[in-house]
């Protein structure tokens, strides 16, 4: 699976309260959560993000509370992938469970600038900053994780398994 989009760049320690502020946790509806994604950090994000775009951030992305709303909001906003040097472990698992691809690659996260066009190959872990021409290598997901992502998350995978 290959992804290409514009990079939205953020710093270190982007926590789940910034990704989706607690005042919006009275819903779990993805479209409603998407309307408020990143609004306390980047007020223009929801107006500018396009389907397929990519978040590039500093270390410890998704720290804070363990709410599943954060990866749901990101994915529903149109973001197709998040690249960072590291992720909070519960966010990492929640993102996979929701079908949101995330790649750990510090070199790419540091080098990619806001607005750059980035392509990602999830099968190989290859990240290319098409704007600068630089290529980076992340650890690719094993096949079972790629299957979860391709099935739109863990629930989609379980449904496909049950449907036979």
Secondary structure, 3 states (H helix, E strand, C coil): CEEEEEEEECCCCCEHHHHCCHHHCCCCCHHHHHCCCCCCCCCCHHHHCCCCCEEEECCCECECCCCCHHHHHHHHHCCCEEEECCECHHHHHHHHHHCCEEEECHHHHHHCCCCCEEEEECCCCEEEECCCCEEEECCCCCHHHHHHHHCCCHHHHHHHHHHC
